[in-house]
Amino acid sequence: MAKKKIGIYSPLVSTPNQKVEDLFLIVDDHSIAFSVKNIEKNTFVAFEYFENEGKSEGWGPLMAYLQNNSKLIHAIYRNVHFVLNHSHFIITKKYDSSDALLYQNELSLLHGQLIDAEIQVNELVNGSMIVFAVPDILITLLTRTFPTGKWKHYAEWVISTKMDQTANDNSSVHVHLFESNYLLMIQENGNLKNIKYVTSSTPDQNCYNILNACQQIGVIPSQMHLQIVGLDHSPSQEINETWSQLGTYFSNTKVISTPTSGIGESLNKEFPHHRYATYFIF
């Protein structure tokens, strides 16, 4: 069954004539999160997290549940951003032709034949293209409520943010932690070298997977910066052991936590062991 795990709110101030808040609706295989940001103040002002539990599958029951249990779903927004947080995506070159079938074929080669899904192709800040597929049922369910929403991939936001960082961070490894997996991105001298989702495992296996990814592309961890998003409030000693152990292989480690402005202070106080920092990167 669907369940609302968290809801943190401050007053939303958008009106039909003055819209100042954006909604980031982050969707993965079993959950939907609402992150609301006041664009004028550059501050997050509301957050909700819903997920399927037990044998519930698919987005239908989840969408039906949040229609009646979300305090944010019917608010007024300046822009609505649909964010797909899923491992089935590719980064590829930009073709001269605008035919989406070229990108679809490349995506299918890596992730299998696509059925009942719409291909999304977006250009990245470095001139490459990110390609991913959104299930038709998910598009139908979300656009009924948010007809103006536009799709981006979570990796797309990570790439655009990290590529804008200073030269100090241009050779770095970035880890964005989620409930059962993490997004790993490696950049060297400002160039994207690898980005993929990895299933979370034991401390030793997590370290091995990340160090092996570095080795495969020929970068040296001791010469790289490590940045981890989503670690700071984990209650698990095993999880903390994983990333403490990993940090010893890198030149330095930086942990990105939930913003302390806006609702961040309430979130950290009321839910001291949360893992939601990765939903506040936008």
C-alpha positions as CSV (number, residue, x, y, z in Angstrom):
1,M,0.0,0.0,0.0
2,A,1.0,3.6,-0.5
3,K,2.2,5.6,2.4
4,K,3.2,9.2,3.2
5,K,6.6,9.0,5.0
6,I,7.2,12.7,5.5
7,G,5.7,16.1,5.1
8,I,7.4,19.4,6.1
9,Y,5.7,22.7,5.2
10,S,6.0,26.4,5.4
11,P,3.4,28.8,3.9
12,L,3.4,28.9,0.0
13,V,3.0,32.4,-1.3
14,S,2.4,32.0,-5.0
15,T,-0.8,33.5,-6.5
16,P,-2.1,33.3,-10.0
17,N,-0.7,36.8,-10.7
18,Q,2.6,36.3,-8.9
19,K,4.1,32.8,-9.0
20,V,7.4,32.5,-7.1
21,E,7.6,28.8,-6.3
22,D,8.8,25.8,-8.4
23,L,7.8,22.2,-7.8
24,F,10.3,19.5,-8.4
25,L,8.5,16.2,-8.6
26,I,11.1,13.4,-8.2
27,V,9.9,9.9,-9.3
28,D,11.6,6.5,-9.0
29,D,10.3,2.9,-9.2
30,H,8.6,3.0,-5.8
31,S,8.4,6.6,-4.6
32,I,7.4,10.2,-5.5
33,A,8.8,13.2,-3.7
34,F,7.6,16.8,-3.8
35,S,10.3,19.5,-3.3
36,V,9.0,23.1,-3.5
37,K,11.5,25.9,-3.9
38,N,10.9,29.6,-3.6
39,I,12.9,30.8,-6.6
40,E,13.1,34.5,-5.4
41,K,14.6,33.5,-2.1
42,N,16.5,30.5,-3.4
43,T,15.1,28.5,-0.5
44,F,13.1,25.2,-0.2
45,V,9.8,25.8,1.5
46,A,8.0,22.4,1.5
47,F,8.8,18.7,1.1
48,E,6.7,15.5,0.9
49,Y,7.8,11.9,0.3
50,F,5.4,9.1,-0.7
51,E,6.3,5.5,-1.4
52,N,4.7,2.1,-2.1
53,E,5.1,-0.5,0.6
54,G,4.7,-4.2,0.7
55,K,3.3,-5.8,-2.5
56,S,2.0,-2.5,-4.0
57,E,3.5,-1.9,-7.4
58,G,3.2,0.7,-10.1
59,W,2.5,4.4,-10.0
60,G,-1.3,4.1,-10.2
61,P,-2.0,3.3,-6.5
62,L,0.7,5.8,-5.5
63,M,-0.8,8.7,-7.5
64,A,-4.3,7.8,-6.3
65,Y,-3.1,8.0,-2.7
66,L,-1.3,11.3,-3.0
67,Q,-4.3,12.9,-4.8
68,N,-6.0,12.8,-1.4
69,N,-3.1,13.0,1.0
70,S,-0.7,15.5,-0.5
71,K,-0.9,19.1,0.7
72,L,1.2,20.3,-2.2
73,I,-0.4,18.6,-5.2
74,H,-3.0,21.3,-5.9
75,A,-0.9,24.4,-5.0
76,I,0.0,27.1,-7.6
77,Y,3.5,26.9,-9.1
78,R,5.6,29.0,-11.4
79,N,7.1,25.9,-13.1
80,V,6.7,22.1,-12.6
81,H,9.7,19.9,-13.1
82,F,9.3,16.2,-13.5
83,V,12.5,14.5,-12.5
84,L,13.0,10.8,-13.3
85,N,15.3,9.1,-10.9
86,H,16.0,5.9,-12.7
87,S,19.0,3.9,-13.9
88,H,17.9,3.5,-17.5
89,F,19.5,6.4,-19.3
90,I,22.5,7.1,-21.5
91,I,24.9,10.0,-22.2
92,T,25.7,10.1,-25.9
93,K,26.9,12.5,-28.6
94,K,24.6,14.9,-30.4
95,Y,23.5,13.6,-33.8
96,D,23.2,15.9,-36.8
97,S,19.8,14.5,-37.4
98,S,16.9,15.4,-35.0
99,D,15.3,12.0,-35.5
100,A,14.7,10.6,-32.0
101,L,14.8,7.1,-33.3
102,L,18.6,7.3,-33.4
103,Y,18.7,8.0,-29.7
104,Q,16.0,5.4,-29.0
105,N,18.0,2.7,-30.8
106,E,21.1,3.5,-28.7
107,L,19.2,3.4,-25.5
108,S,17.6,0.1,-26.4
109,L,21.0,-1.5,-27.1
110,L,22.0,-0.8,-23.5
111,H,18.8,-1.2,-21.6
112,G,16.6,-3.4,-23.8
113,Q,13.6,-2.9,-26.0
114,L,11.4,0.0,-24.9
115,I,7.7,-0.8,-24.6
116,D,4.9,1.7,-23.8
117,A,7.4,4.5,-23.1
118,E,8.2,8.0,-24.5
119,I,11.8,8.9,-25.3
120,Q,13.2,12.1,-23.8
121,V,16.3,13.6,-25.3
122,N,17.8,16.7,-23.6
123,E,21.1,18.5,-24.3
124,L,23.6,18.8,-21.5
125,V,25.8,21.8,-20.6
126,N,28.8,20.0,-22.1
127,G,27.1,19.5,-25.5
128,S,26.3,15.8,-25.0
129,M,22.8,14.4,-25.0
130,I,21.1,12.6,-22.2
131,V,18.5,10.0,-23.3
132,F,15.9,8.3,-21.2
133,A,12.5,6.8,-21.4
134,V,9.4,7.7,-19.4
135,P,6.6,5.1,-19.1
136,D,3.4,6.2,-20.9
137,I,1.4,5.4,-17.8
138,L,3.5,7.8,-15.7
139,I,3.2,10.6,-18.2
140,T,-0.5,10.1,-18.3
141,L,-0.9,10.1,-14.5
142,L,1.3,13.2,-13.9
143,T,0.1,15.4,-16.8
144,R,-3.5,15.0,-15.7
145,T,-2.6,17.0,-12.6
146,F,0.4,19.0,-13.9
147,P,-0.2,19.6,-17.7
148,T,2.7,22.0,-18.0
149,G,5.3,19.8,-16.4
150,K,8.6,19.2,-18.3
151,W,10.8,16.1,-17.9
152,K,14.4,15.9,-16.9
153,H,16.5,13.1,-15.6
154,Y,18.0,13.3,-12.1
155,A,21.5,12.8,-13.5
156,E,20.9,15.8,-15.7
157,W,20.5,18.0,-12.7
158,V,23.6,16.5,-11.1
159,I,25.7,17.1,-14.3
160,S,24.6,20.7,-14.7
161,T,25.4,21.5,-11.1
162,K,28.8,19.9,-10.9
163,M,30.0,21.1,-14.3
164,D,29.5,24.7,-13.0
165,Q,31.7,24.2,-10.0
166,T,35.1,25.8,-9.5
167,A,38.4,24.4,-10.8
168,N,39.2,22.9,-7.3
169,D,36.3,20.4,-7.8
170,N,37.0,19.6,-11.5
171,S,38.6,16.3,-10.7
172,S,36.2,14.6,-8.4
173,V,33.9,11.7,-7.5
174,H,30.3,12.5,-6.5
175,V,28.0,10.1,-4.7
176,H,24.3,10.8,-4.3
177,L,22.7,8.4,-1.8
178,F,19.2,7.0,-2.0
179,E,17.3,4.3,-0.1
180,S,18.6,1.3,-2.0
181,N,21.2,2.7,-4.5
182,Y,23.4,5.6,-5.3
183,L,24.2,7.7,-8.3
184,L,28.0,7.8,-9.0
185,M,29.5,10.5,-11.1
186,I,33.2,10.9,-12.0
187,Q,34.7,13.9,-13.6
188,E,38.3,14.6,-14.5
189,N,39.6,18.1,-15.4
190,G,36.1,19.3,-15.8
191,N,35.1,16.5,-18.2
192,L,32.4,13.9,-17.4
193,K,34.0,10.5,-17.4
194,N,31.3,8.3,-16.0
195,I,27.8,8.5,-14.4
196,K,25.7,5.6,-13.4
197,Y,23.5,4.1,-10.6
198,V,24.9,1.4,-8.4
199,T,23.0,-0.8,-6.0
200,S,24.0,-0.3,-2.3
201,S,25.7,-3.2,-0.7
202,T,28.1,-4.0,2.1
203,P,30.7,-1.4,3.1
204,D,33.5,-3.3,1.4
205,Q,31.5,-3.9,-1.7
206,N,30.5,-0.2,-2.0
207,C,34.1,0.9,-1.7
208,Y,35.2,-1.7,-4.2
209,N,32.5,-0.7,-6.7
210,I,33.5,3.0,-6.6
211,L,37.2,2.4,-6.6
212,N,36.9,-0.1,-9.4
213,A,34.9,2.5,-11.4
214,C,37.8,4.9,-11.0
215,Q,40.3,2.3,-12.1
216,Q,38.3,1.4,-15.2
217,I,38.6,4.9,-16.5
218,G,42.1,5.5,-15.4
219,V,41.7,8.1,-12.6
220,I,43.6,8.0,-9.3
221,P,41.4,8.4,-6.2
222,S,44.2,9.9,-4.1
223,Q,44.3,12.8,-6.6
224,M,40.5,13.3,-6.6
225,H,38.0,15.0,-4.4
226,L,35.1,13.0,-3.0
227,Q,31.7,14.6,-2.5
228,I,28.9,12.7,-0.8
229,V,25.2,13.9,-0.8
230,G,22.8,12.4,1.7
231,L,25.1,10.9,4.4
232,D,24.8,13.3,7.3
233,H,21.7,12.1,9.0
234,S,22.0,8.3,8.6
235,P,21.5,6.3,11.9
236,S,23.2,3.2,10.4
237,Q,26.7,2.5,11.7
238,E,27.3,0.3,8.7
239,I,26.4,3.0,6.3
240,N,28.6,5.5,8.0
241,E,31.4,2.9,8.0
242,T,31.0,2.6,4.2
243,W,31.7,6.2,3.4
244,S,34.2,6.8,6.2
245,Q,36.3,3.9,4.8
246,L,35.9,5.2,1.2
247,G,37.1,8.7,2.2
248,T,40.5,7.4,3.1
249,Y,41.3,6.7,-0.5
250,F,40.7,10.3,-1.7
251,S,42.6,13.6,-1.2
252,N,39.6,15.1,0.7
253,T,36.0,14.4,1.4
254,K,33.1,16.8,1.5
255,V,29.6,15.9,2.8
256,I,26.6,17.9,1.4
257,S,23.7,17.9,3.8
258,T,20.2,19.3,3.7
259,P,20.1,23.2,3.6
260,T,19.7,24.7,7.0
261,S,17.6,27.6,5.6
262,G,13.9,27.3,4.8
263,I,12.4,24.0,5.9
264,G,15.8,22.4,6.2
265,E,16.1,23.3,9.9
266,S,12.7,21.7,10.7
267,L,13.4,18.7,8.6
268,N,16.7,18.0,10.4
269,K,15.1,18.6,13.8
270,E,11.8,16.6,13.3
271,F,13.4,13.8,11.3
272,P,17.0,13.6,12.7
273,H,17.8,10.4,10.8
274,H,16.6,11.2,7.4
275,R,18.3,10.6,4.1
276,Y,16.6,13.2,2.0
277,A,19.5,15.7,1.2
278,T,19.6,14.3,-2.4
279,Y,16.1,15.8,-3.0
280,F,17.4,19.4,-2.4
281,I,20.0,19.7,-5.1
282,F,17.9,21.7,-7.6
